[in-house]
Each structure stands twice: as structure tokens, then as C-alpha cells.
Amino acid sequence: MKGFFKKGNVHDATMIWNEMLKEGCKPNTVAYNTMIYGLRLNGMLLRAISIFYKIAKSEHLPNVKTYGILLNGFANAVSGRAGRRAGLGPDSQARFGPARPGPLGPINAKNSTMSSREATRQGNDIQETERVLEGEG
């Protein structure tokens, strides 16, 4: 699926996803993340969010990467042209209001992208915190 998404071929990637589900394969978090990322990459943020809701109802849980994919999509959505690529269309400012800089300044690709190393470190930090809170650490 990832290869099709990178080439912009959403149709074939979605067909693979649907065939997988039809054959009884249950997607794991990695498969969900691939779908969410591919849809967001190809300007279908709202469809990506609908897949996110499905992962939340499945036996798998979203992970740090899942949230990072969506947060990058939301950051792009508030930055003009990128909002159209993210699937929100030209009326997104009318629906959500104009983009406003956050407490750390405006969101842009340079300061909104989390490296996989940072995401892994933060995920490990969260797991360590949970172990301590549960009395295991």
C-alpha cells in the first residue's frame, strides 16, 4: 500500500486495504498507520481521520506515530495551500477560522515535524512513566 500511496495511486492502495478486510485479515497498528499516512499524503485528511476512528474501535491502539501523522496533517491544514492538499478545501478557514500562531510561533513544516527518533524517545518516556505510576519501576 505504501508504494501505491507514494506514487499517488490511492485507488490501488485502497483496493488492497479493502481486499485485506474482505479476506478476514485484521489490520494491525502499522497497517492502520500506513493507510492514515497515505490518505493524508494524498490530500485526504478527512478520510484519514475516519480510518483513525476505526483503529480506536479495533483491538489495536493508535501509537505515537499515528498521532504524529495526524498532527502533521492538521498543521498542514492550517497553512493555506497545504490545507487544500490535506483535503479541507478552500472553505476550511470559514469552517475553522483563520490560522493563528501558537505559543511557540506559527506552525510550519520545519517546527511541526517530529523525527522518528524523537517519536520513539517520547513513546519510551511515556511507557516508562506508565510503569512508574503502576508501581513497576
Steps between C-alpha positions, in 0.01 A plus 500: 500500500778739593652482151167574334439794734846645431425488127164670560306187412239514776259278307729194494613552861136516610418189296773307685363625834144398408612159370694442821190575707278292273730198541473528879843649570488733797732795455751576772623843607764509225239431231269766643788748511585423137141572397476816709836630372423415137162668505643810671793507255256501210281780631231292666533605863131451576515141372817447704312616809223249426763222495634633831152454651504139378833428669361646822214247481725205413704275725808708415589840642628807322865567581728805499548469125123497443458826685806651329357424157172668591664798670710566192183482293327752726805729491493490120126562501539838666771623268308617191584301189591199706147502641366423155754215467386371839142466375344791685443713191491876456215542747700361794572848635127574497431180693793505739604867509824652378829340591645647817853461625533288811697590810822392327430695179340397173485134412708407197660187361831578669365518856206260476673187375612254764777263403440130552783505757322773697169314474659177623670680789174666600316170470761333723472788748123453515536124553756558776265750667216248486720229659598735783140603559394136514774424753709284270799736471 
